[in-house]
């Protein structure tokens, strides 16, 4: 994984609200209305955080009719986990 991708992911995860969003998406995909209701934050602020997480490729979005459903990008999260685990390698 490229250094720039890891840096981008770390910056995206450097905010408590974005961590809360990641944890909320852990079990299933959610629409933005569920996310802002859960976090008790304005919709525009949640949308801003979702944009940052999307740009870091930590979440994906899929349109279903007029709704946008957000979910974790398991592939990207696995790559980031592997990159951090490799720092602890004794090879």
SVG drawing of the C-alpha trace seen along z (x, -y; Angstrom):
<svg xmlns="http://www.w3.org/2000/svg" viewBox="-36 -21 50 33">
<polyline fill="none" stroke="black" stroke-width="0.4" points="0.0,0.0 1.3,-3.4 2.4,-5.8 -0.1,-8.5 -3.0,-6.1 -2.0,-5.3 -1.6,-9.0 -5.0,-9.8 -6.6,-7.0 -4.9,-8.2 -6.1,-11.7 -9.6,-10.5 -9.6,-8.4 -8.1,-11.3 -11.5,-12.6 -13.8,-11.2 -17.0,-11.7 -15.5,-9.7 -14.5,-6.9 -18.1,-6.8 -19.3,-6.6 -17.0,-3.7 -18.1,-1.9 -21.8,-2.5 -21.2,-1.1 -19.4,2.0 -22.4,4.2 -24.5,3.0 -24.9,0.4 -26.8,-2.7 -28.3,-5.8 -27.2,-9.2 -30.4,-9.9 -29.7,-6.9 -26.1,-8.2 -27.0,-11.7 -29.9,-10.6 -27.6,-8.2 -24.8,-10.8 -27.3,-13.6 -25.5,-15.9 -26.7,-18.1 -27.1,-16.3 -24.6,-18.7 -21.9,-18.0 -22.4,-14.2 -22.2,-14.5 -18.9,-16.4 -17.4,-13.6 -18.8,-10.9 -17.1,-12.7 -13.7,-12.6 -14.2,-8.9 -15.1,-8.2 -12.1,-10.2 -9.9,-8.0 -11.7,-5.0 -12.7,-3.8 -16.3,-3.6 -18.3,-3.1 -21.6,-4.5 -24.3,-2.9 -27.4,-4.7 -30.7,-2.9 -33.5,-5.0 -33.3,-8.4 -31.3,-7.0 -27.5,-6.8 -26.3,-3.8 -22.9,-3.9 -20.9,-0.8 -17.4,0.0 -14.8,0.7 -13.5,4.0 -10.8,4.3 -9.3,0.9 -9.6,1.5 -7.8,4.8 -5.0,3.2 -4.5,0.6 -4.6,3.2 -2.0,5.2 0.2,2.1 0.1,1.4 0.7,5.0 3.8,5.0 5.3,2.3 5.3,4.8 7.0,7.5 10.3,8.8 11.4,10.0"/>
</svg>
